[in-house]
Amino acid sequence: MKLLAVFTTVASREQAQSIATALVARKLVACAQISEIDSVYSWDGTVQHEPEFRLLLKTTSSQYQAVESAIRELHAYELPAIFAIEVAHSYEPYAAWVREGSSGL
């Protein structure tokens, strides 16, 4: 079972904490990290510059669809950024902790 780093961005710290807490409580992710960022992007034909909060969610490939579904359920954006990067290498005891923490059980 491969580890994934799943990313999404939200408009407020409160929403980031709410999504993070829900996903950890549901055991869909073992850990969620929240970082404040500045985003520059094109939306509706104009360039936007907004503060956002990035969530880095640590989970497994087998949980990706459930994680994506939960983010879509909880997210306020019309088109949330949700993407995953496969972890090529990880410290095995840590990887085991991620697998256990994102078991969905």
Gaussian input, Z-matrix of N, CA and C with variables (Angstrom, degrees):
# hf/3-21g

backbone

0 1
 N
 C     1     B1
 C     2     B2     1     A1
 N     3     B3     2     A2     1     D1
 C     4     B4     3     A3     2     D2
 C     5     B5     4     A4     3     D3
 N     6     B6     5     A5     4     D4
 C     7     B7     6     A6     5     D5
 C     8     B8     7     A7     6     D6
 N     9     B9     8     A8     7     D7
 C    10    B10     9     A9     8     D8
 C    11    B11    10    A10     9     D9
 N    12    B12    11    A11    10    D10
 C    13    B13    12    A12    11    D11
 C    14    B14    13    A13    12    D12
 N    15    B15    14    A14    13    D13
 C    16    B16    15    A15    14    D14
 C    17    B17    16    A16    15    D15
 N    18    B18    17    A17    16    D16
 C    19    B19    18    A18    17    D17
 C    20    B20    19    A19    18    D18
 N    21    B21    20    A20    19    D19
 C    22    B22    21    A21    20    D20
 C    23    B23    22    A22    21    D21
 N    24    B24    23    A23    22    D22
 C    25    B25    24    A24    23    D23
 C    26    B26    25    A25    24    D24
 N    27    B27    26    A26    25    D25
 C    28    B28    27    A27    26    D26
 C    29    B29    28    A28    27    D27
 N    30    B30    29    A29    28    D28
 C    31    B31    30    A30    29    D29
 C    32    B32    31    A31    30    D30
 N    33    B33    32    A32    31    D31
 C    34    B34    33    A33    32    D32
 C    35    B35    34    A34    33    D33
 N    36    B36    35    A35    34    D34
 C    37    B37    36    A36    35    D35
 C    38    B38    37    A37    36    D36
 N    39    B39    38    A38    37    D37
 C    40    B40    39    A39    38    D38
 C    41    B41    40    A40    39    D39
 N    42    B42    41    A41    40    D40
 C    43    B43    42    A42    41    D41
 C    44    B44    43    A43    42    D42
 N    45    B45    44    A44    43    D43
 C    46    B46    45    A45    44    D44
 C    47    B47    46    A46    45    D45
 N    48    B48    47    A47    46    D46
 C    49    B49    48    A48    47    D47
 C    50    B50    49    A49    48    D48
 N    51    B51    50    A50    49    D49
 C    52    B52    51    A51    50    D50
 C    53    B53    52    A52    51    D51
 N    54    B54    53    A53    52    D52
 C    55    B55    54    A54    53    D53
 C    56    B56    55    A55    54    D54
 N    57    B57    56    A56    55    D55
 C    58    B58    57    A57    56    D56
 C    59    B59    58    A58    57    D57
 N    60    B60    59    A59    58    D58
 C    61    B61    60    A60    59    D59
 C    62    B62    61    A61    60    D60
 N    63    B63    62    A62    61    D61
 C    64    B64    63    A63    62    D62
 C    65    B65    64    A64    63    D63
 N    66    B66    65    A65    64    D64
 C    67    B67    66    A66    65    D65
 C    68    B68    67    A67    66    D66
 N    69    B69    68    A68    67    D67
 C    70    B70    69    A69    68    D68
 C    71    B71    70    A70    69    D69
 N    72    B72    71    A71    70    D70
 C    73    B73    72    A72    71    D71
 C    74    B74    73    A73    72    D72
 N    75    B75    74    A74    73    D73
 C    76    B76    75    A75    74    D74
 C    77    B77    76    A76    75    D75
 N    78    B78    77    A77    76    D76
 C    79    B79    78    A78    77    D77
 C    80    B80    79    A79    78    D78
 N    81    B81    80    A80    79    D79
 C    82    B82    81    A81    80    D80
 C    83    B83    82    A82    81    D81
 N    84    B84    83    A83    82    D82
 C    85    B85    84    A84    83    D83
 C    86    B86    85    A85    84    D84
 N    87    B87    86    A86    85    D85
 C    88    B88    87    A87    86    D86
 C    89    B89    88    A88    87    D87
 N    90    B90    89    A89    88    D88
 C    91    B91    90    A90    89    D89
 C    92    B92    91    A91    90    D90
 N    93    B93    92    A92    91    D91
 C    94    B94    93    A93    92    D92
 C    95    B95    94    A94    93    D93
 N    96    B96    95    A95    94    D94
 C    97    B97    96    A96    95    D95
 C    98    B98    97    A97    96    D96
 N    99    B99    98    A98    97    D97
 C   100   B100    99    A99    98    D98
 C   101   B101   100   A100    99    D99
 N   102   B102   101   A101   100   D100
 C   103   B103   102   A102   101   D101
 C   104   B104   103   A103   102   D102
 N   105   B105   104   A104   103   D103
 C   106   B106   105   A105   104   D104
 C   107   B107   106   A106   105   D105
 N   108   B108   107   A107   106   D106
 C   109   B109   108   A108   107   D107
 C   110   B110   109   A109   108   D108
 N   111   B111   110   A110   109   D109
 C   112   B112   111   A111   110   D110
 C   113   B113   112   A112   111   D111
 N   114   B114   113   A113   112   D112
 C   115   B115   114   A114   113   D113
 C   116   B116   115   A115   114   D114
 N   117   B117   116   A116   115   D115
 C   118   B118   117   A117   116   D116
 C   119   B119   118   A118   117   D117
 N   120   B120   119   A119   118   D118
 C   121   B121   120   A120   119   D119
 C   122   B122   121   A121   120   D120
 N   123   B123   122   A122   121   D121
 C   124   B124   123   A123   122   D122
 C   125   B125   124   A124   123   D123
 N   126   B126   125   A125   124   D124
 C   127   B127   126   A126   125   D125
 C   128   B128   127   A127   126   D126
 N   129   B129   128   A128   127   D127
 C   130   B130   129   A129   128   D128
 C   131   B131   130   A130   129   D129
 N   132   B132   131   A131   130   D130
 C   133   B133   132   A132   131   D131
 C   134   B134   133   A133   132   D132
 N   135   B135   134   A134   133   D133
 C   136   B136   135   A135   134   D134
 C   137   B137   136   A136   135   D135
 N   138   B138   137   A137   136   D136
 C   139   B139   138   A138   137   D137
 C   140   B140   139   A139   138   D138
 N   141   B141   140   A140   139   D139
 C   142   B142   141   A141   140   D140
 C   143   B143   142   A142   141   D141
 N   144   B144   143   A143   142   D142
 C   145   B145   144   A144   143   D143
 C   146   B146   145   A145   144   D144
 N   147   B147   146   A146   145   D145
 C   148   B148   147   A147   146   D146
 C   149   B149   148   A148   147   D147
 N   150   B150   149   A149   148   D148
 C   151   B151   150   A150   149   D149
 C   152   B152   151   A151   150   D150
 N   153   B153   152   A152   151   D151
 C   154   B154   153   A153   152   D152
 C   155   B155   154   A154   153   D153
 N   156   B156   155   A155   154   D154
 C   157   B157   156   A156   155   D155
 C   158   B158   157   A157   156   D156
 N   159   B159   158   A158   157   D157
 C   160   B160   159   A159   158   D158
 C   161   B161   160   A160   159   D159
 N   162   B162   161   A161   160   D160
 C   163   B163   162   A162   161   D161
 C   164   B164   163   A163   162   D162
 N   165   B165   164   A164   163   D163
 C   166   B166   165   A165   164   D164
 C   167   B167   166   A166   165   D165
 N   168   B168   167   A167   166   D166
 C   169   B169   168   A168   167   D167
 C   170   B170   169   A169   168   D168
 N   171   B171   170   A170   169   D169
 C   172   B172   171   A171   170   D170
 C   173   B173   172   A172   171   D171
 N   174   B174   173   A173   172   D172
 C   175   B175   174   A174   173   D173
 C   176   B176   175   A175   174   D174
 N   177   B177   176   A176   175   D175
 C   178   B178   177   A177   176   D176
 C   179   B179   178   A178   177   D177
 N   180   B180   179   A179   178   D178
 C   181   B181   180   A180   179   D179
 C   182   B182   181   A181   180   D180
 N   183   B183   182   A182   181   D181
 C   184   B184   183   A183   182   D182
 C   185   B185   184   A184   183   D183
 N   186   B186   185   A185   184   D184
 C   187   B187   186   A186   185   D185
 C   188   B188   187   A187   186   D186
 N   189   B189   188   A188   187   D187
 C   190   B190   189   A189   188   D188
 C   191   B191   190   A190   189   D189
 N   192   B192   191   A191   190   D190
 C   193   B193   192   A192   191   D191
 C   194   B194   193   A193   192   D192
 N   195   B195   194   A194   193   D193
 C   196   B196   195   A195   194   D194
 C   197   B197   196   A196   195   D195
 N   198   B198   197   A197   196   D196
 C   199   B199   198   A198   197   D197
 C   200   B200   199   A199   198   D198
 N   201   B201   200   A200   199   D199
 C   202   B202   201   A201   200   D200
 C   203   B203   202   A202   201   D201
 N   204   B204   203   A203   202   D202
 C   205   B205   204   A204   203   D203
 C   206   B206   205   A205   204   D204
 N   207   B207   206   A206   205   D205
 C   208   B208   207   A207   206   D206
 C   209   B209   208   A208   207   D207
 N   210   B210   209   A209   208   D208
 C   211   B211   210   A210   209   D209
 C   212   B212   211   A211   210   D210
 N   213   B213   212   A212   211   D211
 C   214   B214   213   A213   212   D212
 C   215   B215   214   A214   213   D213
 N   216   B216   215   A215   214   D214
 C   217   B217   216   A216   215   D215
 C   218   B218   217   A217   216   D216
 N   219   B219   218   A218   217   D217
 C   220   B220   219   A219   218   D218
 C   221   B221   220   A220   219   D219
 N   222   B222   221   A221   220   D220
 C   223   B223   222   A222   221   D221
 C   224   B224   223   A223   222   D222
 N   225   B225   224   A224   223   D223
 C   226   B226   225   A225   224   D224
 C   227   B227   226   A226   225   D225
 N   228   B228   227   A227   226   D226
 C   229   B229   228   A228   227   D227
 C   230   B230   229   A229   228   D228
 N   231   B231   230   A230   229   D229
 C   232   B232   231   A231   230   D230
 C   233   B233   232   A232   231   D231
 N   234   B234   233   A233   232   D232
 C   235   B235   234   A234   233   D233
 C   236   B236   235   A235   234   D234
 N   237   B237   236   A236   235   D235
 C   238   B238   237   A237   236   D236
 C   239   B239   238   A238   237   D237
 N   240   B240   239   A239   238   D238
 C   241   B241   240   A240   239   D239
 C   242   B242   241   A241   240   D240
 N   243   B243   242   A242   241   D241
 C   244   B244   243   A243   242   D242
 C   245   B245   244   A244   243   D243
 N   246   B246   245   A245   244   D244
 C   247   B247   246   A246   245   D245
 C   248   B248   247   A247   246   D246
 N   249   B249   248   A248   247   D247
 C   250   B250   249   A249   248   D248
 C   251   B251   250   A250   249   D249
 N   252   B252   251   A251   250   D250
 C   253   B253   252   A252   251   D251
 C   254   B254   253   A253   252   D252
 N   255   B255   254   A254   253   D253
 C   256   B256   255   A255   254   D254
 C   257   B257   256   A256   255   D255
 N   258   B258   257   A257   256   D256
 C   259   B259   258   A258   257   D257
 C   260   B260   259   A259   258   D258
 N   261   B261   260   A260   259   D259
 C   262   B262   261   A261   260   D260
 C   263   B263   262   A262   261   D261
 N   264   B264   263   A263   262   D262
 C   265   B265   264   A264   263   D263
 C   266   B266   265   A265   264   D264
 N   267   B267   266   A266   265   D265
 C   268   B268   267   A267   266   D266
 C   269   B269   268   A268   267   D267
 N   270   B270   269   A269   268   D268
 C   271   B271   270   A270   269   D269
 C   272   B272   271   A271   270   D270
 N   273   B273   272   A272   271   D271
 C   274   B274   273   A273   272   D272
 C   275   B275   274   A274   273   D273
 N   276   B276   275   A275   274   D274
 C   277   B277   276   A276   275   D275
 C   278   B278   277   A277   276   D276
 N   279   B279   278   A278   277   D277
 C   280   B280   279   A279   278   D278
 C   281   B281   280   A280   279   D279
 N   282   B282   281   A281   280   D280
 C   283   B283   282   A282   281   D281
 C   284   B284   283   A283   282   D282
 N   285   B285   284   A284   283   D283
 C   286   B286   285   A285   284   D284
 C   287   B287   286   A286   285   D285
 N   288   B288   287   A287   286   D286
 C   289   B289   288   A288   287   D287
 C   290   B290   289   A289   288   D288
 N   291   B291   290   A290   289   D289
 C   292   B292   291   A291   290   D290
 C   293   B293   292   A292   291   D291
 N   294   B294   293   A293   292   D292
 C   295   B295   294   A294   293   D293
 C   296   B296   295   A295   294   D294
 N   297   B297   296   A296   295   D295
 C   298   B298   297   A297   296   D296
 C   299   B299   298   A298   297   D297
 N   300   B300   299   A299   298   D298
 C   301   B301   300   A300   299   D299
 C   302   B302   301   A301   300   D300
 N   303   B303   302   A302   301   D301
 C   304   B304   303   A303   302   D302
 C   305   B305   304   A304   303   D303
 N   306   B306   305   A305   304   D304
 C   307   B307   306   A306   305   D305
 C   308   B308   307   A307   306   D306
 N   309   B309   308   A308   307   D307
 C   310   B310   309   A309   308   D308
 C   311   B311   310   A310   309   D309
 N   312   B312   311   A311   310   D310
 C   313   B313   312   A312   311   D311
 C   314   B314   313   A313   312   D312

   B1=1.4478
   B2=1.5260
   B3=1.3192
   B4=1.4556
   B5=1.5229
   B6=1.3234
   B7=1.4602
   B8=1.5166
   B9=1.3331
   B10=1.4542
   B11=1.5168
   B12=1.3184
   B13=1.4572
   B14=1.5224
   B15=1.3354
   B16=1.4538
   B17=1.5218
   B18=1.3334
   B19=1.4580
   B20=1.5230
   B21=1.3176
   B22=1.4576
   B23=1.5159
   B24=1.3262
   B25=1.4645
   B26=1.5224
   B27=1.3342
   B28=1.4633
   B29=1.5257
   B30=1.3294
   B31=1.4656
   B32=1.5239
   B33=1.3347
   B34=1.4667
   B35=1.5297
   B36=1.3167
   B37=1.4642
   B38=1.5265
   B39=1.3195
   B40=1.4632
   B41=1.5299
   B42=1.3328
   B43=1.4650
   B44=1.5292
   B45=1.3199
   B46=1.4630
   B47=1.5237
   B48=1.3190
   B49=1.4639
   B50=1.5216
   B51=1.3133
   B52=1.4603
   B53=1.5294
   B54=1.3224
   B55=1.4732
   B56=1.5222
   B57=1.3273
   B58=1.4641
   B59=1.5207
   B60=1.3092
   B61=1.4671
   B62=1.5234
   B63=1.3157
   B64=1.4700
   B65=1.5207
   B66=1.3246
   B67=1.4686
   B68=1.5237
   B69=1.3261
   B70=1.4615
   B71=1.5290
   B72=1.3312
   B73=1.4681
   B74=1.5286
   B75=1.3284
   B76=1.4727
   B77=1.5325
   B78=1.3299
   B79=1.4751
   B80=1.5236
   B81=1.3420
   B82=1.4612
   B83=1.5213
   B84=1.3299
   B85=1.4628
   B86=1.5167
   B87=1.3170
   B88=1.4644
   B89=1.5143
   B90=1.3275
   B91=1.4603
   B92=1.5186
   B93=1.3171
   B94=1.4573
   B95=1.5195
   B96=1.3134
   B97=1.4552
   B98=1.5217
   B99=1.3131
   B100=1.4605
   B101=1.5242
   B102=1.3406
   B103=1.4633
   B104=1.5233
   B105=1.3243
   B106=1.4629
   B107=1.5234
   B108=1.3402
   B109=1.4658
   B110=1.5286
   B111=1.3239
   B112=1.4636
   B113=1.5129
   B114=1.3195
   B115=1.4576
   B116=1.5165
   B117=1.3226
   B118=1.4580
   B119=1.5157
   B120=1.3316
   B121=1.4571
   B122=1.5255
   B123=1.3264
   B124=1.4524
   B125=1.5206
   B126=1.3275
   B127=1.4690
   B128=1.5267
   B129=1.3006
   B130=1.4710
   B131=1.5248
   B132=1.3342
   B133=1.4544
   B134=1.5073
   B135=1.3150
   B136=1.4629
   B137=1.5247
   B138=1.3192
   B139=1.4578
   B140=1.5275
   B141=1.3162
   B142=1.4587
   B143=1.5316
   B144=1.3063
   B145=1.4669
   B146=1.5286
   B147=1.3256
   B148=1.4604
   B149=1.5289
   B150=1.3126
   B151=1.4658
   B152=1.5271
   B153=1.3247
   B154=1.4586
   B155=1.5201
   B156=1.3133
   B157=1.4554
   B158=1.5252
   B159=1.3339
   B160=1.4618
   B161=1.5269
   B162=1.3201
   B163=1.4598
   B164=1.5126
   B165=1.3169
   B166=1.4570
   B167=1.5228
   B168=1.3209
   B169=1.4583
   B170=1.5168
   B171=1.3144
   B172=1.4649
   B173=1.5247
   B174=1.3372
   B175=1.4525
   B176=1.5250
   B177=1.3243
   B178=1.4632
   B179=1.5230
   B180=1.3235
   B181=1.4639
   B182=1.5208
   B183=1.3199
   B184=1.4634
   B185=1.5279
   B186=1.3247
   B187=1.4609
   B188=1.5258
   B189=1.3440
   B190=1.4700
   B191=1.5260
   B192=1.3192
   B193=1.4690
   B194=1.5280
   B195=1.3224
   B196=1.4627
   B197=1.5262
   B198=1.3310
   B199=1.4638
   B200=1.5285
   B201=1.3304
   B202=1.4612
   B203=1.5311
   B204=1.3096
   B205=1.4591
   B206=1.5294
   B207=1.3168
   B208=1.4669
   B209=1.5231
   B210=1.3179
   B211=1.4678
   B212=1.5243
   B213=1.3308
   B214=1.4649
   B215=1.5251
   B216=1.3085
   B217=1.4717
   B218=1.5280
   B219=1.3245
   B220=1.4621
   B221=1.5270
   B222=1.3206
   B223=1.4660
   B224=1.5173
   B225=1.3278
   B226=1.4666
   B227=1.5294
   B228=1.3268
   B229=1.4655
   B230=1.5234
   B231=1.3238
   B232=1.4704
   B233=1.5261
   B234=1.3214
   B235=1.4696
   B236=1.5293
   B237=1.3224
   B238=1.4685
   B239=1.5313
   B240=1.3067
   B241=1.4685
   B242=1.5237
   B243=1.3093
   B244=1.4624
   B245=1.5191
   B246=1.3230
   B247=1.4672
   B248=1.5118
   B249=1.3195
   B250=1.4598
   B251=1.5132
   B252=1.3102
   B253=1.4563
   B254=1.5225
   B255=1.3094
   B256=1.4641
   B257=1.5219
   B258=1.3101
   B259=1.4607
   B260=1.5288
   B261=1.3222
   B262=1.4622
   B263=1.5257
   B264=1.3196
   B265=1.4611
   B266=1.5209
   B267=1.3178
   B268=1.4613
   B269=1.5262
   B270=1.2938
   B271=1.4570
   B272=1.5236
   B273=1.3151
   B274=1.4679
   B275=1.5363
   B276=1.3271
   B277=1.4682
   B278=1.5408
   B279=1.3241
   B280=1.4631
   B281=1.5194
   B282=1.3274
   B283=1.4675
   B284=1.5292
   B285=1.3219
   B286=1.4668
   B287=1.5282
   B288=1.3292
   B289=1.4573
   B290=1.5318
   B291=1.3333
   B292=1.4744
   B293=1.5208
   B294=1.3283
   B295=1.4660
   B296=1.5332
   B297=1.3171
   B298=1.4611
   B299=1.5315
   B300=1.3226
   B301=1.4603
   B302=1.5112
   B303=1.3224
   B304=1.4639
   B305=1.5281
   B306=1.2973
   B307=1.4668
   B308=1.5214
   B309=1.3341
   B310=1.4474
   B311=1.5112
   B312=1.3147
   B313=1.4735
   B314=1.5109
   A1=108.21
   A2=116.44
   A3=121.61
   A4=111.13
   A5=115.06
   A6=120.73
   A7=109.26
   A8=115.40
   A9=121.80
   A10=109.91
   A11=115.00
   A12=122.79
   A13=104.95
   A14=116.73
   A15=122.23
   A16=107.64
   A17=116.28
   A18=122.12
   A19=110.85
   A20=115.15
   A21=122.71
   A22=107.44
   A23=116.01
   A24=120.96
   A25=108.86
   A26=115.09
   A27=122.04
   A28=108.94
   A29=115.65
   A30=120.62
   A31=114.37
   A32=118.32
   A33=118.60
   A34=111.43
   A35=114.79
   A36=120.54
   A37=109.86
   A38=116.80
   A39=120.39
   A40=111.04
   A41=117.06
   A42=118.97
   A43=109.96
   A44=117.96
   A45=120.77
   A46=110.16
   A47=117.06
   A48=120.82
   A49=111.50
   A50=117.05
   A51=121.19
   A52=111.47
   A53=116.80
   A54=120.78
   A55=109.95
   A56=117.09
   A57=121.17
   A58=111.02
   A59=116.35
   A60=120.89
   A61=111.13
   A62=117.16
   A63=120.72
   A64=111.47
   A65=117.55
   A66=120.33
   A67=111.87
   A68=117.63
   A69=120.39
   A70=109.64
   A71=117.59
   A72=121.15
   A73=111.90
   A74=116.37
   A75=121.15
   A76=112.20
   A77=115.83
   A78=122.87
   A79=112.11
   A80=115.55
   A81=120.72
   A82=110.34
   A83=116.14
   A84=122.57
   A85=108.16
   A86=115.71
   A87=120.28
   A88=111.54
   A89=115.90
   A90=120.75
   A91=108.67
   A92=115.56
   A93=121.82
   A94=108.27
   A95=116.00
   A96=120.81
   A97=108.58
   A98=116.44
   A99=122.99
   A100=108.84
   A101=115.74
   A102=121.53
   A103=109.48
   A104=115.98
   A105=120.23
   A106=108.32
   A107=116.50
   A108=121.39
   A109=109.76
   A110=116.88
   A111=123.85
   A112=107.06
   A113=117.06
   A114=121.54
   A115=110.47
   A116=115.40
   A117=123.08
   A118=105.79
   A119=116.68
   A120=120.39
   A121=109.85
   A122=114.96
   A123=121.51
   A124=108.89
   A125=116.67
   A126=121.36
   A127=108.30
   A128=116.20
   A129=122.59
   A130=112.11
   A131=115.93
   A132=121.03
   A133=116.11
   A134=118.32
   A135=119.88
   A136=109.86
   A137=114.74
   A138=120.65
   A139=108.21
   A140=115.47
   A141=122.73
   A142=109.42
   A143=116.56
   A144=122.53
   A145=105.92
   A146=116.10
   A147=120.85
   A148=111.15
   A149=117.09
   A150=118.90
   A151=108.34
   A152=116.90
   A153=121.92
   A154=108.60
   A155=114.32
   A156=122.09
   A157=107.84
   A158=115.63
   A159=121.59
   A160=108.91
   A161=115.11
   A162=120.78
   A163=108.57
   A164=116.41
   A165=124.47
   A166=105.40
   A167=115.86
   A168=122.96
   A169=109.27
   A170=117.03
   A171=121.76
   A172=108.99
   A173=115.48
   A174=121.01
   A175=109.83
   A176=115.86
   A177=121.88
   A178=109.98
   A179=115.04
   A180=119.98
   A181=111.42
   A182=117.90
   A183=120.39
   A184=112.45
   A185=117.94
   A186=121.54
   A187=113.26
   A188=117.51
   A189=118.70
   A190=112.76
   A191=118.63
   A192=120.42
   A193=111.45
   A194=117.70
   A195=120.92
   A196=111.15
   A197=116.87
   A198=121.00
   A199=109.74
   A200=116.59
   A201=120.45
   A202=110.84
   A203=116.80
   A204=121.12
   A205=111.58
   A206=117.14
   A207=121.12
   A208=110.95
   A209=117.81
   A210=120.46
   A211=109.19
   A212=117.40
   A213=120.56
   A214=110.95
   A215=117.35
   A216=122.46
   A217=111.20
   A218=117.48
   A219=122.80
   A220=114.31
   A221=117.62
   A222=122.88
   A223=111.86
   A224=116.80
   A225=121.94
   A226=113.16
   A227=118.67
   A228=120.40
   A229=111.44
   A230=114.74
   A231=121.67
   A232=110.51
   A233=116.21
   A234=122.13
   A235=108.98
   A236=117.50
   A237=119.06
   A238=111.92
   A239=115.27
   A240=120.44
   A241=106.80
   A242=116.36
   A243=121.42
   A244=106.06
   A245=116.36
   A246=119.28
   A247=109.68
   A248=115.05
   A249=120.50
   A250=110.48
   A251=114.73
   A252=122.95
   A253=107.22
   A254=115.79
   A255=120.36
   A256=109.86
   A257=115.96
   A258=121.86
   A259=107.77
   A260=116.67
   A261=121.15
   A262=111.81
   A263=117.12
   A264=121.85
   A265=108.64
   A266=116.29
   A267=119.65
   A268=109.26
   A269=115.24
   A270=122.71
   A271=106.93
   A272=118.02
   A273=121.99
   A274=113.78
   A275=120.82
   A276=118.31
   A277=112.34
   A278=116.46
   A279=119.97
   A280=110.81
   A281=117.03
   A282=121.47
   A283=110.54
   A284=116.89
   A285=120.71
   A286=110.35
   A287=116.98
   A288=120.99
   A289=110.88
   A290=116.59
   A291=120.12
   A292=110.04
   A293=117.31
   A294=120.14
   A295=110.69
   A296=117.23
   A297=120.82
   A298=111.24
   A299=115.81
   A300=120.99
   A301=114.64
   A302=116.90
   A303=120.22
   A304=111.13
   A305=115.67
   A306=121.80
   A307=112.94
   A308=117.46
   A309=120.49
   A310=113.83
   A311=116.97
   A312=120.95
   A313=112.12
   D1=122.44
   D2=-176.16
   D3=-85.03
   D4=147.05
   D5=175.70
   D6=-85.97
   D7=147.27
   D8=176.68
   D9=-127.66
   D10=147.96
   D11=166.24
   D12=-107.79
   D13=113.19
   D14=-178.83
   D15=-102.77
   D16=136.22
   D17=-178.03
   D18=-119.78
   D19=144.79
   D20=167.42
   D21=-151.30
   D22=163.19
   D23=176.61
   D24=-127.90
   D25=148.39
   D26=179.78
   D27=-137.17
   D28=168.62
   D29=-173.92
   D30=-83.68
   D31=-22.17
   D32=-174.84
   D33=-138.25
   D34=156.02
   D35=175.96
   D36=-62.11
   D37=-37.85
   D38=-179.49
   D39=-61.50
   D40=-44.05
   D41=179.24
   D42=-67.42
   D43=-38.95
   D44=177.84
   D45=-60.36
   D46=-45.69
   D47=179.78
   D48=-65.67
   D49=-37.73
   D50=179.29
   D51=-64.63
   D52=-47.01
   D53=178.94
   D54=-65.32
   D55=-45.74
   D56=-179.92
   D57=-57.99
   D58=-47.92
   D59=-178.70
   D60=-62.62
   D61=-43.90
   D62=-179.57
   D63=-62.60
   D64=-43.98
   D65=-177.47
   D66=-69.21
   D67=-37.57
   D68=176.99
   D69=-69.52
   D70=-43.07
   D71=-179.87
   D72=-62.42
   D73=-34.93
   D74=178.47
   D75=-80.07
   D76=-2.49
   D77=-177.28
   D78=58.12
   D79=35.05
   D80=173.52
   D81=-88.10
   D82=-27.25
   D83=175.47
   D84=-132.73
   D85=149.14
   D86=178.32
   D87=-82.70
   D88=-27.65
   D89=-172.75
   D90=-156.50
   D91=146.93
   D92=174.00
   D93=-133.17
   D94=129.93
   D95=176.60
   D96=-113.84
   D97=140.20
   D98=-176.51
   D99=-118.22
   D100=128.16
   D101=178.95
   D102=-129.18
   D103=137.89
   D104=174.48
   D105=-81.83
   D106=133.07
   D107=-177.59
   D108=-137.79
   D109=167.11
   D110=169.20
   D111=-110.22
   D112=129.46
   D113=-179.02
   D114=-114.77
   D115=137.00
   D116=173.36
   D117=-122.62
   D118=123.71
   D119=-174.63
   D120=-155.22
   D121=163.18
   D122=176.80
   D123=-97.80
   D124=129.44
   D125=177.91
   D126=-147.21
   D127=130.01
   D128=-178.87
   D129=52.77
   D130=39.02
   D131=174.48
   D132=79.90
   D133=5.57
   D134=177.88
   D135=-128.97
   D136=154.89
   D137=177.04
   D138=-84.01
   D139=125.85
   D140=-179.31
   D141=-107.51
   D142=148.42
   D143=174.88
   D144=-135.24
   D145=110.57
   D146=-173.97
   D147=-137.63
   D148=145.75
   D149=168.32
   D150=-73.46
   D151=141.78
   D152=177.12
   D153=-142.28
   D154=176.18
   D155=175.67
   D156=-125.59
   D157=126.91
   D158=-179.68
   D159=-96.59
   D160=133.13
   D161=172.15
   D162=-104.32
   D163=128.79
   D164=170.48
   D165=-107.67
   D166=115.21
   D167=-174.37
   D168=-111.65
   D169=127.05
   D170=-176.64
   D171=-102.30
   D172=119.81
   D173=-173.97
   D174=-152.16
   D175=-165.68
   D176=178.98
   D177=-117.74
   D178=161.20
   D179=180.00
   D180=-61.15
   D181=-32.70
   D182=-179.09
   D183=-69.64
   D184=-18.54
   D185=-179.87
   D186=-98.21
   D187=-2.23
   D188=-172.90
   D189=-54.92
   D190=-50.15
   D191=-176.31
   D192=-60.45
   D193=-40.20
   D194=178.43
   D195=-67.22
   D196=-38.81
   D197=177.59
   D198=-64.49
   D199=-47.78
   D200=179.17
   D201=-58.84
   D202=-45.30
   D203=-179.96
   D204=-61.39
   D205=-43.29
   D206=179.40
   D207=-65.62
   D208=-41.47
   D209=177.83
   D210=-61.11
   D211=-46.61
   D212=179.97
   D213=-60.68
   D214=-38.55
   D215=178.50
   D216=-63.67
   D217=-40.28
   D218=-171.64
   D219=-95.31
   D220=-13.85
   D221=-171.23
   D222=-81.87
   D223=143.65
   D224=-179.50
   D225=-90.03
   D226=-18.52
   D227=-176.16
   D228=-74.43
   D229=148.72
   D230=174.08
   D231=-63.53
   D232=-40.44
   D233=-179.40
   D234=-132.94
   D235=83.44
   D236=-178.47
   D237=-71.42
   D238=142.57
   D239=171.20
   D240=-76.50
   D241=121.29
   D242=175.50
   D243=-138.59
   D244=115.88
   D245=178.12
   D246=-150.67
   D247=159.65
   D248=-176.40
   D249=-129.77
   D250=148.20
   D251=174.42
   D252=-121.36
   D253=128.39
   D254=178.34
   D255=-72.54
   D256=135.16
   D257=178.92
   D258=-83.19
   D259=117.91
   D260=-176.55
   D261=-75.02
   D262=-39.52
   D263=-177.12
   D264=-141.62
   D265=144.28
   D266=175.24
   D267=-155.73
   D268=155.33
   D269=175.79
   D270=-65.44
   D271=121.86
   D272=-170.10
   D273=-58.22
   D274=-43.66
   D275=177.21
   D276=-59.47
   D277=-37.11
   D278=176.55
   D279=-67.65
   D280=-43.46
   D281=178.57
   D282=-59.35
   D283=-40.17
   D284=178.00
   D285=-63.33
   D286=-39.20
   D287=177.62
   D288=-63.72
   D289=-42.20
   D290=177.71
   D291=-62.88
   D292=-45.11
   D293=179.45
   D294=-59.96
   D295=-44.01
   D296=179.78
   D297=-65.39
   D298=-43.33
   D299=-176.70
   D300=-72.77
   D301=-15.85
   D302=178.91
   D303=-116.98
   D304=32.68
   D305=-176.80
   D306=-76.44
   D307=-16.42
   D308=-177.80
   D309=75.16
   D310=4.77
   D311=-177.68
   D312=-101.07

